[in-house]
Amino acid sequence: MCRRLLARVVPAPAALVVLVLGGCSIAPEPVTEQGGVIDRLLTPVTVAAAVVAGLVWALVAWSIVRYRRRNDTLPPQVAEHVPIEIAYTVIPIVIVAVLFAFGTGALTRVEEKVADPDVVVEIQGFQWSWQFTYPGEGVVVAGDGTGTTGPELVLPVDRTTRLELVSADVAHSFWVPDFLSKRDLVPGVDNEVDVTPTEEGTFVGRCAEYCGLDHWRMNFTVRIVSAREFAAWAEASATGPEGPARPAGPDEGEGGG
């Protein structure tokens, strides 16, 4: 139905262009330096995949047309073709090796941590919300677990923030789509990552790991502000070195999964 409608509106070649270009937006625009590294890796990988897929489809189509059966007589059978066999063995190895090298370089840059981050935030996931603790600023932001309004993580733009990810119960996953990355929170495992925001604004966050029946409640937002605005917010929000304790989840203490 959609194909017939599109064919009526625009010629076939233009329709093909529209369909192809419609799938070009494969990720949000990154708002962190680390997300920019991932984005720059994603483009050549996608292009390489498209080239390989196009070549395979072209060879399949050529084989179907060139060797379609005209009678019951089998065409001449070839037991081996060494040059072709070498080519289809070496070329995939080279492609994988190149992508591996680019991927390893990008991973190294994303995982790199500065010696002295500007801000440190402990992010604790629990059923069914989040708590953001700023030990240097004496600020604690805890969600209420209702899922209606999640807690807000405030970060300064153009400053490196160390995110220390811990879980209070089961496995969770810290996901901000505009960061182009996810980070797991695993009980008993300390996981940390540096992020350097490059753009001010408010962005949505989610738990990307199914952590129980009320997994849907684990929403939060990230607000990236100027360094001056962050300092003012931290001063106004300071509650002391420990801050208020996070609210207990509805199933806490009952082994909720």
N, C-alpha and C positions, 0 to 999 in steps of 0.2 A: 504494500500500500504506500509506504513512505517513498519507496524507490520510484513508483509510477508517478507520484505527485511531484517529486523532485525533477523527473525527466520532463514533465510538462512545463516546469518553470524555467529551467536552464538546459542548454544542450548537454549531451552525454559527457564530453570532455570536461566542461565546466563543473558538472555535477561531481565528477570524480575528484576534481581539485577541491571542491567544497568539503567532501567527505574526508579527504586526506588532511586538509588544514584544520578541520574540526577536531582532530585528535592530536594536534601539535602541543596543546597545553597539557603537559603530563605532570606538572608539579607547580605549586604556588611559587611566587617570587620570593626568594629567601630574604629573611630580615636579620640574619646573623652572618658573620664572616665564615663560620663553619658551614652554614647552609649554602653559602656561595661556592665553597669548595665542592660540595656534593652536587650542586647544580651544574657546575662546569664539567663534572665527570659524567653526569647523566646524559648530556647532549651527545658526546661522541659515542657513548655506549648505545644509545638509541639509534644513531645514524648507522653504526656498524651492524646492529641487529636488522635494520631495515634493508641494508644492502645485501646481507646474507639471505634474508627472506625473499627479496626480489630475485636474486640469482637462482635460488631453489625453485621458485614458482616459474621462472622463465625456462629453466631446464625441464621441468615437468611438462609444461605446455609444449615445448619444442618436441619432447619425446612422444607426447600423445599425437601430435600432428604428423611428425616425420615417420613414426613407426606404427601408425594405425594399421590395423589388419585389413588387407584388401582381398585375401583369399585364405585358404586353409594351409598354405605352405609357410613353414617357419622360415624366418630370415636366417642368414648365416650366423652361427653361434661362435662367439669369441671367448676363449677360456680365460684370457688375461690381457691386460693392457697396462704394462708397467708404468709408463709416464703418467697416465691418468690416476693410477692407484697411489703413486708417490704424491701427486698434486693434492688429491683429496685427503691425504694423511697429513702432509706438511702444512697446508694452508690453515686448517682449523687449529693446529698446534700454535702457529704463529699468531693467529687472531687471539686465542686464549692467553698466550704469553703477553701480548701487548696490553690487553685489557687488564690482566693481572698486575702488570707493572703500574698502569695508571691508577688502578683501584688501590694498590698498596700505598702509593704515594699520597692519594687523597685521604686514605684512612689514617696515615701517619700525621697529616696536618690537622685532621679533625680531632684526633686523640691527644694532640700536643697540649700540654698544660703549662701555664706560666708559673714562674717561681713565686710571685707575690700577686695574687688576684686582687682587684679593686674591691670586690664584694664577695662574701661567702654566704650561701643560703643552704640550709639543710632542708631538703624536701622529703617529708615523711608521708607515705601513702598508707591509708588505713581504711578499713571497711566502715563508711563508704564515702570518704572525702580525702582532703589533703591538709597538711599543715606546713607552712613555710616559716622557718626560723632564721632570723638574721642575727647571729651571735655578736657580730661587731657593732651592730646598731641597737641591740636590745629590743628587737621587734619580733613579734610572733603573730602570724596570720593563720587562723584555723577555720576550716569549713565546718558547717553545721550538719553536713551529711544528708540534707534534705533533697539535694539535686536541683533545687530551683535556682539558687544563686551560689555558685562555687566561690572559693576564696580567690583573691587576686594576688598574683606574683608581680611585684614591681621591680623593674630592672633599669639601670641607667644606660643610656645609649653611648656607644663608643667607649665603653668600659668593659673589662673582662670580669665575668662573674663565675665563680666556682659553684657548681650545683652538686651537693652531696646527697645522694639518693639512698634512702633507707625505707624498709617496709616494717610496719608494726605487726603484720599478721601473715598475709598471703602474698603471692607474687602480683605486682602491679606493673604498669608501664607508663612512663611519663612521655606524653606525646603532644607536641605543638606543631601542627602541620606546616606552619610558616617557617619553622626551624629546619625542616626537611630531615628530621631524625627522630628516633624513638630511643628511650633508655629504660631498661628494666630495673625494677626495684624488687630484689629477691631477699627473702628473710635470711639473716645471717651473713649477707654479702654486702660489703661497702662498695658502692659504685659512684664514681664522680666524673664530671665532665665540665669543661670550660665553654662558656658561650659569650660571644661579643656581639651584642645587638648593633645594627647599623642603621636602623630606621625606627622612628618613634611611631607609636600607635598602640592599639589594643587588639589582641589576638586570642583566639579560642584555644583551649587545651582540653585534653581528654585522657582518660586511662585507656590504653590500647591493649590491655591484657584482661581477658575475662576472669574476674576475681570473685564471682558469686552472683546471687540472684539480683542484687541491687547495684551491679556494676554500672548501670546507666547513670547513677547519681554522681559519679566521680568526674564532675566537670570543674573547670577552673578557667581563669583568664590570665593573660600576661599583658601587663601595661608597661611599655617601654617609654621612658621619659628622659628629659635632659638631666645631666648630672646635678645641676642646681635644684631642679624640682625633686629629684630623688633625695637629696640631702634634706630638703624641707619636709618631705613626706616622712622620712625616717625619724626626724626630730619630733614631729607631731605624733607619730605612731609608737614611739618608744614606750615599752612597758617594763623595762628592767632586763637583767641578763637572762632570766629564765622565761618570763612572760607567762601568760595564762595557759593552763593545761588544755589540751585539745578536748573537745567534747567526745564522750564515748559513743561509738556507733551503736545502732539498735541491736545488733547481734553480738556485741563484744562480750566476752566472758562466757559465751554459749557455744563457742567452737564453730561460729558461722563460717561458711566456706566461700 
